[in-house]
Amino acid sequence: MTPDRDREARAILARNDRGGYTVPTAGLYPYQWNWDSVFAALGFAEHDTDRAWTEIETLFRGQWDNGMVPHILFHQIDPEYFPGPNVWKGTGPIPSSGISQPPIAATVVRWLVGRHPGGEPRARQLFGPLMDWHRWFMTWRNEGGAIVVTHPWETGRDNCPDWDRPFAAIEPDGITSYHRRDTSEVQTDERPNSWEYDRYLYLVKLGAESGWDEAHLKDTTPFRVADPTMTFTLLRATRDLRALAERWGQPVAELDGWIAEMEAGADRLWNDEIGAYDTLDIRSDAHSGVISNASFLAWYAGVGGDRMLAHFDRIAEATRYYVPSTDPAHPAYEPRRYWRGPVWAMLNMLIATGLGEAGHADRARALTENTRDLIARKGFAEYFDPRDGAPLGGQTFTWTAAVWLAWASPTTGRLTWAA
């Protein structure tokens, strides 16, 4: 079965290739998404390193003057997709959204140049844009070293229960009727509900009306939440950016300052009541009380020691496939609905990487084998039911194919992050 899966994964990347960038999957997501695209680069690197570099370079062509790299680039307008560029009103060089996504690009650039030294000139061209993007986070999304988001879509974990409490405080005034493409492509019990979607669009409206003025939004937006996904991926990526700076004789003092600040800020995400990392609503100064798969990115960031291990082991025992996006013991757990329960292969790759680097090789190996079995049996879905592995969301999905080729496949998966 595995050689067929390898060929199928390469075919998915080719099918979703739009010439310089990939879409996550045809139909449901017709544009270039930020972290989807960087995961795609890992998959392309297995058989086409030039295409891997092009994927990241195309993403950074959409970088805004303030350093932000958008979460969606609308290269070719699809009038059926909502919300499109006329709603977002992005101000960058390519029509785009007005928010970002988890910054894993520096980590992937470091891995690529370590595995394929011939790409070093292209990596060096990306160093300045990567610094500008990280500086944007540290300037506008930094709350005592914890990295905040102003929209759930920024985290990639769109409808996780972490947002329920801050969303309950929002009244989405001015949102008129709209048509969602996602619920015509995928069953409604696998997608965010209308109550959530109204609030997503309200936050887009606030940003667009301000011209995506970060200083204004910092003072006025009702949604400003410190998030493990953003904090831990940015901390890890900044460590990798520092390694690249040292490799090329670039100054590291600014990077060292950011790393120290985020290491301290990670403690703000620690919730003593549940003994885990979770989100912190800056507006109410309240933790969500939700253990998510993002909570286990602490090892990937190089923080936390062993204090999440008991939760990890408990949750791994609770489901056939893991790591579910929400703790199955939490009352908001929904095993089929997007980020409220399903398993996501690309998060598993990051979690397993962190576990291995933290000295927990047996757990890293078990998670890798569990994910390998899931994809081998169930295919390249966007996400999976943790109870039986049922494929959910979009099918023939780019990042699932990519992490298979880079990590989970027993024949091609050679990913190691150190370079």
C-alpha positions in Angstrom: 0.0 0.0 0.0 2.8 2.4 0.9 4.4 2.9 -2.6 0.9 3.6 -3.9 0.4 6.2 -1.2 3.7 7.8 -2.2 2.7 8.1 -5.8 -0.8 9.3 -4.8 0.7 12.0 -2.6 2.9 13.3 -5.4 0.0 13.3 -7.7 -2.1 15.4 -5.2 0.7 18.0 -5.1 0.7 18.1 -8.9 -3.1 18.3 -9.1 -3.2 21.2 -6.6 -0.3 23.1 -8.2 -1.4 26.3 -9.8 2.0 27.3 -11.2 4.2 28.6 -8.4 1.8 28.0 -5.6 -0.6 25.2 -4.5 -4.2 25.4 -3.4 -5.0 23.3 -0.3 -7.6 21.3 -2.4 -9.5 22.1 -5.5 -13.0 23.6 -5.0 -13.1 24.1 -1.3 -10.0 26.3 -1.0 -9.1 27.9 -4.4 -6.3 30.2 -3.3 -2.8 30.1 -1.7 -3.0 29.7 2.1 0.0 30.7 4.1 1.0 27.7 6.3 -0.6 25.2 3.9 1.8 26.5 1.3 4.9 26.1 3.5 3.8 22.6 4.4 3.5 22.0 0.6 7.1 23.0 0.2 8.1 20.2 2.5 6.3 17.7 0.3 7.7 19.1 -2.9 11.2 18.9 -1.5 11.0 15.1 -1.5 11.1 15.1 -5.3 11.5 18.7 -6.7 13.5 21.1 -4.6 13.2 23.9 -7.1 9.5 23.7 -6.8 9.7 23.7 -3.0 11.7 27.0 -3.0 9.3 28.5 -5.5 6.3 27.8 -3.3 7.8 29.9 -0.4 9.0 32.6 -2.7 5.6 33.0 -4.2 4.1 33.3 -0.7 6.5 36.1 0.2 5.6 38.1 -2.9 2.4 38.9 -1.1 4.2 40.4 1.9 2.8 43.8 3.1 5.0 46.8 3.5 4.6 46.4 7.3 6.1 42.9 7.2 2.9 40.9 7.6 2.5 37.9 5.3 -1.2 37.3 4.7 -3.0 34.1 5.4 -4.6 34.1 1.9 -3.3 35.3 -1.4 -6.0 35.7 -4.0 -3.8 35.2 -7.1 -6.8 34.4 -9.5 -10.2 35.6 -8.4 -12.9 33.0 -7.9 -16.2 34.9 -7.5 -17.8 31.9 -5.8 -15.5 32.0 -2.8 -16.6 33.9 0.3 -15.2 36.0 1.8 -13.1 37.2 -1.1 -10.8 40.1 -1.7 -13.6 42.6 -2.0 -14.6 41.8 1.6 -11.1 41.7 3.0 -9.8 44.9 1.3 -6.2 43.9 1.9 -3.5 46.5 1.3 -0.6 44.4 0.0 0.9 43.9 -3.4 -1.4 41.0 -4.2 -5.1 40.9 -3.3 -5.1 39.2 0.1 -6.7 38.8 3.5 -5.7 41.2 6.3 -4.5 38.7 8.8 -1.6 36.2 9.0 -1.1 32.6 10.0 1.3 30.4 12.1 4.8 31.4 11.0 6.5 28.1 10.2 8.3 29.4 7.1 11.7 30.1 8.8 11.7 26.6 10.2 11.1 25.1 6.8 13.6 27.3 5.1 16.2 26.1 7.6 15.3 22.5 7.0 15.4 22.9 3.3 18.8 24.6 3.2 20.2 22.0 5.6 19.0 19.1 3.4 19.6 20.8 0.0 22.6 23.2 0.3 22.3 24.2 -3.3 19.3 26.3 -2.3 21.4 28.5 0.0 21.3 31.6 -2.3 17.5 31.4 -2.4 17.3 30.9 1.3 19.5 34.0 1.9 17.1 36.1 -0.3 14.3 35.1 2.1 16.2 36.0 5.3 15.2 39.7 5.2 11.5 39.1 4.5 11.4 36.5 7.3 13.0 39.0 9.7 10.4 41.6 8.7 7.6 39.2 9.3 8.8 38.1 12.7 9.4 41.8 13.6 5.7 42.5 12.7 4.6 39.8 15.1 6.8 41.1 17.9 5.7 44.7 17.3 1.9 44.2 16.9 1.0 40.8 18.3 3.2 40.7 21.4 1.6 40.8 24.8 4.4 40.2 27.4 6.0 37.7 25.1 2.8 35.8 24.4 1.7 36.1 20.8 -1.9 37.2 20.2 -4.3 36.9 17.3 -7.1 39.2 16.3 -9.1 36.6 14.4 -9.4 32.8 15.0 -8.5 32.2 11.3 -5.0 33.5 12.1 -4.3 30.5 14.2 -5.5 28.0 11.6 -7.6 26.5 14.4 -10.8 28.3 13.2 -13.5 27.0 15.5 -11.8 25.4 18.4 -13.5 25.7 21.8 -10.8 28.2 22.9 -12.8 31.0 21.2 -16.2 30.2 22.6 -15.9 32.6 25.6 -14.4 35.6 23.8 -16.9 35.1 21.0 -19.8 35.1 23.4 -18.9 38.7 24.3 -19.2 39.8 20.6 -22.4 41.0 19.1 -21.9 40.8 15.3 -23.6 44.0 14.3 -23.9 44.8 10.6 -23.5 41.3 9.2 -25.9 40.7 6.4 -26.9 37.5 4.7 -24.1 35.5 3.0 -23.5 32.2 1.2 -20.8 29.9 2.5 -19.0 27.7 0.0 -17.6 25.3 2.6 -21.0 23.9 3.6 -21.9 23.2 0.0 -18.7 21.2 -0.4 -18.6 19.5 3.0 -21.2 18.2 5.4 -22.3 20.8 7.9 -21.5 18.7 10.9 -17.8 18.9 9.8 -17.6 22.7 9.6 -18.0 25.7 11.9 -21.5 26.7 12.7 -23.3 29.9 11.7 -23.0 31.5 15.1 -19.2 31.3 14.8 -19.2 32.4 11.2 -21.1 35.6 11.9 -18.4 36.5 14.3 -15.6 35.6 11.9 -17.1 38.0 9.4 -17.7 40.7 12.0 -14.0 40.7 12.9 -13.1 40.9 9.1 -15.4 43.9 8.9 -13.7 45.7 11.8 -10.3 45.1 10.2 -11.3 46.1 6.7 -13.0 49.3 7.9 -9.8 50.3 9.8 -7.6 49.7 6.7 -6.0 46.9 8.8 -4.5 49.5 11.1 -2.8 47.4 13.7 -2.5 50.2 16.2 -6.2 50.9 16.0 -7.1 47.3 16.2 -4.9 46.7 19.2 -7.0 49.3 21.1 -10.4 48.5 19.8 -10.9 44.9 18.6 -13.0 42.8 21.0 -11.0 39.7 20.0 -7.3 39.7 21.1 -6.3 36.3 22.4 -2.8 35.0 23.2 -2.5 31.6 21.5 -0.3 28.6 21.9 -0.2 27.9 18.1 1.2 31.4 17.3 3.4 31.7 20.4 5.0 28.2 20.0 5.4 28.3 16.2 6.9 31.8 16.3 9.3 30.9 19.1 10.4 27.8 17.2 10.7 29.7 13.9 12.7 32.4 15.6 15.2 29.9 17.0 15.6 28.6 13.4 15.9 32.1 12.0 18.7 32.7 14.6 20.5 29.6 13.4 20.3 30.9 9.8 21.6 34.3 10.9 24.5 32.7 12.7 25.2 30.5 9.6 25.4 33.6 7.4 27.2 35.9 9.9 24.1 38.1 10.5 23.5 40.0 13.8 21.6 37.9 16.3 21.0 40.3 19.2 17.5 41.2 18.1 16.6 37.6 17.6 18.0 36.7 21.0 15.8 39.3 22.5 12.7 38.0 20.9 13.5 34.4 21.9 14.0 35.4 25.6 10.8 37.4 25.5 8.7 34.6 24.1 10.3 32.0 26.5 9.0 34.2 29.3 5.7 34.8 27.5 5.0 31.1 27.2 4.4 31.1 31.0 1.5 33.4 30.5 -0.2 30.6 28.6 0.2 28.1 31.4 -3.1 27.4 33.2 -2.5 26.0 36.6 -6.1 25.0 37.0 -5.9 22.4 34.2 -2.1 21.9 34.3 -1.7 22.7 30.6 -0.9 25.4 28.1 -4.0 27.1 26.7 -5.2 30.4 25.3 -5.5 33.6 27.3 -8.1 36.2 26.4 -6.3 39.5 26.8 -9.6 41.4 27.1 -10.9 39.4 30.0 -7.6 38.0 31.3 -9.1 34.6 31.4 -7.8 31.2 30.2 -10.0 29.1 28.0 -9.5 25.9 30.1 -9.2 23.8 26.9 -6.4 21.4 26.2 -5.9 21.3 22.5 -3.4 19.7 20.1 -1.8 23.2 20.0 -1.1 22.8 23.8 1.4 20.0 22.8 3.4 22.3 20.5 5.3 23.4 23.7 8.0 20.8 23.0 8.3 22.0 19.4 9.0 25.5 20.8 11.6 24.1 23.3 9.6 25.0 26.4 7.6 23.2 29.1 9.9 20.3 30.0 7.9 17.2 31.0 4.8 18.9 32.5 2.5 18.1 29.5 3.4 14.4 29.3 0.6 13.1 31.6 -2.0 14.9 29.5 -0.4 13.6 26.3 -0.4 10.0 27.4 -4.0 10.3 28.7 -5.3 11.7 25.4 -3.3 9.2 23.3 -5.1 6.4 25.2 -8.5 7.9 24.8 -8.8 7.6 21.0 -7.9 5.2 18.3 -6.1 8.0 16.4 -4.5 11.0 18.0 -3.8 13.9 18.7 -7.4 15.1 18.6 -7.7 18.9 18.2 -9.7 19.1 21.5 -9.3 17.0 24.6 -12.0 14.2 24.4 -12.7 14.8 28.1 -13.8 18.4 27.4 -17.6 18.9 27.1 -17.1 20.9 23.8 -15.3 17.9 22.1 -16.9 17.1 18.8 -14.9 14.4 17.0 -16.2 15.3 13.5 -16.3 19.1 13.6 -13.2 20.8 12.2 -11.0 22.0 15.1 -13.3 20.8 17.9 -12.1 17.2 17.9 -10.6 15.8 14.6 -7.0 14.8 14.1 -4.8 16.9 11.8 -1.7 15.2 10.3 0.4 18.3 10.0 0.0 19.2 13.7 0.9 15.7 14.5 4.2 16.1 12.6 5.1 19.2 14.6 4.1 17.6 17.9 6.1 14.5 17.1 9.1 16.6 16.1 9.0 18.4 19.4 8.6 15.2 21.4 11.6 13.7 19.7 13.8 16.8 20.3 12.7 16.9 23.9 14.0 13.4 24.5 10.7 11.5 24.2 11.7 9.4 21.3 9.3 6.5 22.1 6.2 8.8 22.1 7.5 10.6 18.9 7.8 7.2 17.2 4.4 6.0 18.4 2.7 9.2 17.1 4.5 8.9 13.8 3.4 5.3 13.4 -0.2 6.1 14.5 -0.4 8.9 11.9 1.2 6.7 9.2 -1.4 4.0 9.8 -4.2 6.6 9.7 -3.1 8.0 6.3 -2.2 4.6 4.9 -5.7 3.3 5.7 -7.8 6.4 5.2 -6.1 8.6 2.5 -5.2 12.2 2.2 -8.2 14.0 3.9 -8.0 17.4 5.4 -8.7 16.0 8.9 -9.9 12.7 10.5 -12.3 11.4 13.1 -10.1 10.3 16.0 -12.5 7.4 16.8 -12.2 5.5 13.6 -10.1 7.6 11.2 -13.0 8.5 9.0 -11.8 11.1 6.4 -13.4 14.5 6.9 -13.4 17.9 5.3 -11.7 18.4 2.0 -10.2 15.4 0.2 -6.9 15.0 -1.8 -5.5 17.6 0.6 -2.1 19.2 -0.1 -0.7 19.4 3.4 -1.7 15.8 4.3 0.0 14.6 1.1 3.0 16.8 1.9 3.5 15.6 5.5 3.2 12.0 4.3 6.0 12.5 1.8 8.2 14.5 4.2 7.5 12.6 7.5 5.0 9.8 7.8 5.8 7.6 4.8 8.2 4.8 5.7 9.9 5.0 2.3 10.2 8.8 1.8 9.7 10.3 5.2 13.1 11.5 6.3 12.3 14.8 7.9 14.6 15.9 10.7 14.6 19.6 11.6 18.2 20.1 12.8 20.4 21.6 10.1 
